Amino acid sequence: MSRRKDGVLLPLEVRILELAEQWEAKPEPMYGFSLAAALSEDGGKTLTAHGTLYKALSRMTEAGYLTTEWEDPALAETERRPRRRLYRISADGRAAFSKARTEATSALLPRPVLRPVQP
């Protein structure tokens, strides 16, 4: 049973989507450890542990916000390291990020003060 409403993103998930959107302009793919390094540059505000990151990536993949694939095993073998799971933002992820950004912006706007009409 979910403890939060469908479609509501945690701050970590919003930041992951933001980074995934920015990552598309980079030549190298986004994978867990590179994402953790980028999040640590935030001063540790959104990432508390790598396990938290991988759970968030799994949830976001299941929700359709990210697509995932394993890299070519020959590349990993050439570099003498384990294969990486690569992530990309999906169209649903872009829409969710846009919605979260809009909601965050509107939450910062001052609310009008309603006053009773004086006769």
C-alpha positions in Angstrom: 0.0 0.0 0.0 1.4 3.4 -1.1 1.9 6.0 1.6 1.7 8.9 -0.8 -0.6 10.1 -3.6 0.0 8.8 -7.1 2.0 11.3 -9.2 3.5 13.1 -6.2 7.3 13.1 -6.4 9.7 13.3 -3.6 12.4 16.0 -3.7 15.0 13.3 -4.6 12.9 12.1 -7.5 12.4 15.7 -8.8 16.1 16.2 -8.7 16.8 12.9 -10.5 14.4 14.0 -13.3 16.0 17.4 -13.5 19.5 15.8 -13.9 18.2 13.2 -16.4 16.8 16.0 -18.5 20.1 17.9 -18.4 22.1 14.7 -19.0 20.6 14.3 -22.5 23.0 17.0 -23.8 26.0 15.1 -22.5 27.8 12.5 -24.6 28.1 9.9 -21.8 25.1 8.0 -20.5 23.6 8.4 -17.0 24.1 5.5 -14.6 23.7 5.2 -10.9 27.1 6.1 -9.7 27.4 9.1 -12.0 24.0 10.2 -10.8 25.1 9.8 -7.2 28.2 11.9 -7.9 26.0 14.7 -9.4 23.7 14.6 -6.4 26.6 14.8 -4.0 27.5 18.1 -5.7 24.2 19.4 -4.2 25.9 19.3 -0.8 24.1 16.1 0.1 20.7 17.8 0.4 18.8 15.3 -1.7 20.7 12.1 -1.3 21.2 10.4 2.1 22.5 7.0 0.9 23.2 5.1 -2.4 20.5 2.6 -1.4 18.0 5.5 -1.3 19.0 6.4 -4.9 18.7 2.9 -6.3 15.3 2.5 -4.7 14.2 5.8 -6.2 15.5 4.8 -9.6 13.6 1.5 -9.4 10.3 3.3 -8.4 10.8 5.8 -11.2 11.5 3.1 -13.8 8.4 1.2 -12.7 6.3 4.4 -12.9 7.5 5.0 -16.4 9.4 8.2 -15.7 12.8 6.6 -16.7 13.7 4.0 -19.2 16.6 1.7 -18.5 18.9 -0.7 -20.3 22.2 -2.5 -19.6 25.2 -1.2 -21.4 27.1 -3.3 -23.9 29.0 -6.0 -21.9 32.0 -5.7 -24.3 32.5 -2.1 -23.2 32.5 -3.0 -19.5 34.9 -5.9 -20.2 37.2 -3.6 -22.1 37.3 -1.2 -19.2 37.5 -4.1 -16.7 34.5 -3.1 -14.6 30.9 -4.4 -14.0 28.2 -3.5 -16.5 26.3 -0.3 -15.9 22.6 0.1 -15.9 21.9 3.2 -18.0 18.9 5.5 -17.4 17.1 8.0 -19.6 14.2 10.3 -18.9 11.0 9.2 -20.7 8.1 11.4 -22.1 6.1 10.6 -18.9 9.2 11.7 -16.8 9.4 15.0 -18.7 5.7 15.6 -18.0 6.0 14.7 -14.3 9.1 17.0 -14.0 7.3 19.8 -15.7 4.3 19.4 -13.4 6.5 19.3 -10.3 8.3 22.4 -11.4 5.1 24.2 -12.1 3.6 23.2 -8.7 6.8 24.3 -6.9 6.7 27.7 -8.7 3.0 28.3 -7.9 3.6 27.3 -4.2 6.1 30.2 -4.0 3.7 32.8 -5.4 2.0 35.0 -2.8 -1.6 34.1 -2.1 -4.2 36.8 -2.5 -5.7 38.0 0.8 -9.5 38.0 0.6 -11.1 40.7 2.6 -14.8 41.2 3.2 -16.5 43.8 1.0 -17.2 47.0 3.1 -20.7 48.5 2.5 
